[in-house]
Amino acid sequence: MRKTPRTDAVWERIATDVSLEPDVEFSTLARELEDELNNALEKINRLEGELESTKSDRDSWSNQSDEFAKTAADLMIRIQRLEEAGDFMAYNGDFMAYNDNVDFDKLVAVWEKSKEAKP
C-alpha cells in the first residue's frame, strides 16, 4: 500500500495529461501533508482501540469489584450471625456445666479467643 495514494493519483493524472504542469514544490508538500495525515489517522485509530480496550477492562473490574463487595458483605453478615449464635451458646449454655466432661470456662475462653482471631 502506498503512503500517499491521493497525491500519487494526482501525479498519475498529470503524467497522462500533458496539458497539466506539475508543481514539484507543491506536490512535495502535498505528499508530506498526506503522509502526516495518514500517520495521524493511524494513531487515532490505534488510540481509539486502546480506549475501547481500557473501557472494557474498567467495566470488567467494576463488575468484579461489585461482586467482591457483595461477597464481602454476605460474609460479614454470616460472621455476625455465627458470633451471635456462639455468644448465645457460650453465655446461655449453663446446662453444659452439669456435664463433668465439659470445662465450661475453657469453652467460653476458646470461643472468645476464636472471635479475636478474625482479620
N, C-alpha and C positions, 0 to 999 in steps of 0.2 A: 504494500500500500504506500502510496506517495504521501509525503508530509504536507504538500501544498497543492491539493488537487484542483482547487478553484483557480489559482494563479497559473498552474500548468495548463488548464483548459483554455485560458485566455491566450497563452503563448502558442498553443497548438492552433487556435483560430488565427492568430497573427501570422503564423508560419504558412498557413494555406491561403491567406488573403493578402496579396501583395499591396493592396491599397492601404493597408494599415501599417503604420510605422511604429515599431516597438520603442518604448521609452525604457532603456535599460535601468536607469536610476529608480524610476517609479516601480518597475517590476521587481527590482531587488527589495525595495521597501515593502511592496505588497507580499512578497514571499516571506520576509521576516515577520510581518504582522500576522499573516495567516498561520505561520508556524507557531508563533506565540499564542495565538487564539486557540489553535488545536491543542497545544500543551496545557493551556488554562482549562479548556473543556475536559480534557482527560483527568486533570487534577480534581476538578469539580465532581466529575463522575465517581472518582475513587473516594473522595471525601464524603460524598452522599452515601456511598456504600458503607463506609466506616460508621457514619452516623446511624444508619439503619441498624447495623450490627450492634452498635452501642445501645440504641433504644431497646433492641430485642434483649440484650444482656441485662439492662436495667429492669425491664419488665419481669424477666425471669427471676432476678434476685429479689425484686419486690414481692413477687408471689411466694417465693421460698421464705422470705422474711415474715410474711403474714402467716404462713403455715407454722413456722417456728414459734412465733408469738402465741398462736392458738395452742400449740402443743405445750408450750411452757405454762400458759395459763391453766390448761387442763391438769397438768402435773402438779401445779401449786394447789389447786383445789383438792386433788387426790391426797396430797401430803397433809393438807389441813384436816381432811376427813379422817385419815389414819391417825393423826395426832389426837384428834378429839376422841376417837374410839380407844386409843391406847390410854389416854388420860382417864377416861371413864372406867376402863378395866383396872387401871392401877389404883385409882382412888376409891372405887366402889367395889373392889374385889376382896372385901374383908373375909368372905367365905373361904378364900384360899388359905387364910391364916390358920384355919382349923385343920388343915391338912399338914401333918408333920413333915411331909416330904418337900413342902414349898417354903422357901425363905422369902416371905412377903417383902421384907425390907430390901432384900437383894433384888427382887423382881422390880420394885419401884426404882431402885438405883440404876438398874440396867436400862429401864425404859427412859429415864431422864437422860442418861448418857447417850442413848440412841437418838434422841431428839436434838442433842447438841451437835451430833456428827454431820448433819446435813450441810451442804455448801451454801 
